[in-house]
């Protein structure tokens, strides 16, 4: 091959490489912009919901604004709770809240989760499966941050309530739960409330926060008897005579890794 032939081929090869990198850069840039838009849309939606519908808005603390490269992690693996046991009385159900009904927006609404003085203050939904709200917001919009949702197998009377949320950057959704791995933070933010759709308030106290690999054991579906539940609660390190458990689950790293951040609470 002559030198005159090699020169055009070299130029063509360099041009092709340049185009590949240009296309890759444009794709990456467009993806980052799309992610930022979804984060912004999610933040605005839940800010509006807190302002107009939250029964616990006064306890809300806004998350940080660092959303430079948002995580796309999902929620924990599907879990369940006992549907056959007698209804327990766990949680403080004496108080009631007065507020606009979020069920006006979404009929899947089952309650409002709030941890005072944190950014965790969200309406909670429950669908017929654990996939719907992975990428659907409370108001029904497609969004990678989805909604905070209760395991589809849980019922009001379940002894184990499981709630999932995405681990978003900048404290978005359940991203703020990472702070609970710090003992001092856990000690100062142990209490949470769950306001059921009928306005009944349940009070809970967080007793543990751990990263767990392949955590199927923390998502039991059924408890065959009282002893089975007590063994489960004891394995979690729950306080003695805890009649119910409230679990929050989110990812920690690669969504496919099986590692989850799990918080457990007992009635307070």
CORVEN-V529798 format. One record per residue. N is the residue number from 1. RES is the residue in one letter. PHI is phi in radians with two decimals (NA if undefined). Layout:
BEGIN
n->N res->RES phi->PHI
n->N res->RES phi->PHI
END
This chain:
BEGIN
n->1 res->X phi->NA
n->2 res->X phi->-1.35
n->3 res->X phi->-1.11
n->4 res->X phi->-1.15
n->5 res->X phi->-1.43
n->6 res->X phi->-1.11
n->7 res->X phi->-1.07
n->8 res->X phi->-1.09
n->9 res->X phi->-1.12
n->10 res->X phi->-1.13
n->11 res->X phi->-1.12
n->12 res->X phi->-1.11
n->13 res->X phi->-1.10
n->14 res->X phi->-1.10
n->15 res->X phi->-1.12
n->16 res->X phi->-1.12
n->17 res->X phi->-1.08
n->18 res->X phi->-1.05
n->19 res->X phi->-1.13
n->20 res->X phi->-1.08
n->21 res->X phi->-1.14
n->22 res->X phi->-1.12
n->23 res->X phi->-1.11
n->24 res->X phi->-1.10
n->25 res->X phi->-1.14
n->26 res->X phi->-1.13
n->27 res->X phi->-1.11
n->28 res->X phi->-1.08
n->29 res->X phi->-1.11
n->30 res->X phi->-1.13
n->31 res->X phi->-1.15
n->32 res->X phi->-1.08
n->33 res->X phi->-1.08
n->34 res->X phi->-1.10
n->35 res->X phi->-1.11
n->36 res->X phi->-1.05
n->37 res->X phi->-1.11
n->38 res->X phi->-1.16
n->39 res->X phi->-1.09
n->40 res->X phi->-1.12
n->41 res->X phi->-1.08
n->42 res->X phi->-1.12
n->43 res->X phi->-1.06
n->44 res->X phi->-1.17
n->45 res->X phi->-1.07
n->46 res->X phi->-1.29
n->47 res->X phi->-1.13
n->48 res->X phi->-1.16
n->49 res->X phi->-1.11
n->50 res->X phi->-1.09
n->51 res->X phi->-1.19
n->52 res->X phi->-1.74
n->53 res->X phi->-2.22
n->54 res->X phi->-1.19
n->55 res->X phi->-1.43
n->56 res->X phi->-2.38
n->57 res->X phi->-1.07
n->58 res->X phi->-1.16
n->59 res->X phi->-1.62
n->60 res->X phi->-1.43
n->61 res->X phi->-2.12
n->62 res->X phi->-1.09
n->63 res->X phi->-1.28
n->64 res->X phi->-1.17
n->65 res->X phi->-1.86
n->66 res->X phi->-1.40
n->67 res->X phi->-2.21
n->68 res->X phi->-1.06
n->69 res->X phi->-2.49
n->70 res->X phi->-0.98
n->71 res->X phi->-1.26
n->72 res->X phi->-1.97
n->73 res->X phi->-1.22
n->74 res->X phi->-1.81
n->75 res->X phi->-1.57
n->76 res->X phi->-1.21
n->77 res->X phi->-1.14
n->78 res->X phi->-1.10
n->79 res->X phi->-2.40
n->80 res->X phi->-2.64
n->81 res->X phi->-2.52
n->82 res->X phi->-1.20
n->83 res->X phi->-1.89
n->84 res->X phi->-1.89
n->85 res->X phi->-1.27
n->86 res->X phi->-1.14
n->87 res->X phi->-1.14
n->88 res->X phi->-1.47
n->89 res->X phi->-1.84
n->90 res->X phi->-0.97
n->91 res->X phi->1.49
n->92 res->X phi->-1.44
n->93 res->X phi->-1.86
n->94 res->X phi->-1.44
n->95 res->X phi->-1.36
n->96 res->X phi->-2.33
n->97 res->X phi->-2.02
n->98 res->X phi->-1.95
n->99 res->X phi->-2.96
n->100 res->X phi->-1.17
n->101 res->X phi->-1.39
n->102 res->X phi->-1.10
n->103 res->X phi->-1.11
n->104 res->X phi->-1.12
n->105 res->X phi->-1.57
n->106 res->X phi->-2.44
n->107 res->X phi->-1.24
n->108 res->X phi->-1.44
n->109 res->X phi->-1.12
n->110 res->X phi->-2.12
n->111 res->X phi->2.92
n->112 res->X phi->-2.10
n->113 res->X phi->-1.70
n->114 res->X phi->-2.48
n->115 res->X phi->-2.02
n->116 res->X phi->-0.96
n->117 res->X phi->1.10
n->118 res->X phi->-2.36
n->119 res->X phi->-1.56
n->120 res->X phi->-1.54
n->121 res->X phi->-2.68
n->122 res->X phi->-2.45
n->123 res->X phi->-1.23
n->124 res->X phi->-1.99
n->125 res->X phi->-2.02
n->126 res->X phi->-2.53
n->127 res->X phi->-1.89
n->128 res->X phi->-1.45
n->129 res->X phi->-2.66
n->130 res->X phi->-1.75
n->131 res->X phi->-1.85
n->132 res->X phi->-0.90
n->133 res->X phi->-1.64
n->134 res->X phi->-1.16
n->135 res->X phi->-2.38
n->136 res->X phi->-2.21
n->137 res->X phi->-1.33
n->138 res->X phi->-1.00
n->139 res->X phi->-1.49
n->140 res->X phi->1.57
n->141 res->X phi->-1.58
n->142 res->X phi->-1.21
n->143 res->X phi->-2.80
n->144 res->X phi->-1.07
n->145 res->X phi->-1.47
n->146 res->X phi->1.00
n->147 res->X phi->-2.37
n->148 res->X phi->-1.44
n->149 res->X phi->-2.38
n->150 res->X phi->-1.57
n->151 res->X phi->-0.95
n->152 res->X phi->-1.13
n->153 res->X phi->-1.54
n->154 res->X phi->-1.32
n->155 res->X phi->-2.27
n->156 res->X phi->-0.92
n->157 res->X phi->-1.55
n->158 res->X phi->-1.07
n->159 res->X phi->-1.46
n->160 res->X phi->-2.23
n->161 res->X phi->-1.74
n->162 res->X phi->-2.14
n->163 res->X phi->-2.19
n->164 res->X phi->-2.04
n->165 res->X phi->-2.78
n->166 res->X phi->-1.23
n->167 res->X phi->-1.60
n->168 res->X phi->-1.55
n->169 res->X phi->-1.19
n->170 res->X phi->1.20
n->171 res->X phi->1.47
n->172 res->X phi->-1.17
n->173 res->X phi->0.91
n->174 res->X phi->-1.62
n->175 res->X phi->-1.05
n->176 res->X phi->-1.22
n->177 res->X phi->-1.16
n->178 res->X phi->-1.02
n->179 res->X phi->-1.06
n->180 res->X phi->-1.22
n->181 res->X phi->-1.31
n->182 res->X phi->-1.61
n->183 res->X phi->-0.93
n->184 res->X phi->-1.12
n->185 res->X phi->-1.16
n->186 res->X phi->-1.01
n->187 res->X phi->-1.11
n->188 res->X phi->-1.56
n->189 res->X phi->-2.33
n->190 res->X phi->-1.43
n->191 res->X phi->-1.63
n->192 res->X phi->-2.39
n->193 res->X phi->-2.20
n->194 res->X phi->-2.20
n->195 res->X phi->-1.68
n->196 res->X phi->-1.15
n->197 res->X phi->-1.04
n->198 res->X phi->-1.51
n->199 res->X phi->1.62
n->200 res->X phi->-1.22
n->201 res->X phi->-1.77
n->202 res->X phi->-1.97
n->203 res->X phi->-1.88
n->204 res->X phi->-2.32
n->205 res->X phi->-2.19
n->206 res->X phi->-1.24
n->207 res->X phi->-2.01
n->208 res->X phi->-2.75
n->209 res->X phi->-2.55
n->210 res->X phi->-2.56
n->211 res->X phi->-1.52
n->212 res->X phi->-2.31
n->213 res->X phi->-1.62
n->214 res->X phi->0.83
n->215 res->X phi->-1.55
n->216 res->X phi->-0.99
n->217 res->X phi->-1.14
n->218 res->X phi->-1.62
n->219 res->X phi->-2.09
n->220 res->X phi->-1.17
n->221 res->X phi->-1.61
n->222 res->X phi->-2.30
n->223 res->X phi->-2.09
n->224 res->X phi->-1.23
n->225 res->X phi->-2.78
n->226 res->X phi->-1.08
n->227 res->X phi->-1.09
n->228 res->X phi->-1.09
n->229 res->X phi->-1.15
n->230 res->X phi->-1.12
n->231 res->X phi->-1.14
n->232 res->X phi->-1.06
n->233 res->X phi->-1.09
n->234 res->X phi->-1.14
n->235 res->X phi->-1.08
n->236 res->X phi->-1.37
n->237 res->X phi->1.49
n->238 res->X phi->-1.21
n->239 res->X phi->-1.01
n->240 res->X phi->-1.01
n->241 res->X phi->1.12
n->242 res->X phi->-1.25
n->243 res->X phi->-1.49
n->244 res->X phi->-2.59
n->245 res->X phi->-2.33
n->246 res->X phi->-2.03
n->247 res->X phi->-2.04
n->248 res->X phi->-2.01
n->249 res->X phi->-2.29
n->250 res->X phi->-2.64
n->251 res->X phi->-1.42
n->252 res->X phi->-2.48
n->253 res->X phi->1.90
n->254 res->X phi->-1.06
n->255 res->X phi->-1.05
n->256 res->X phi->-1.56
n->257 res->X phi->-1.35
n->258 res->X phi->1.47
n->259 res->X phi->-1.50
n->260 res->X phi->-2.26
n->261 res->X phi->-1.70
n->262 res->X phi->-2.09
n->263 res->X phi->-1.95
n->264 res->X phi->-2.09
n->265 res->X phi->-2.34
n->266 res->X phi->-2.12
n->267 res->X phi->-0.97
n->268 res->X phi->-2.09
END
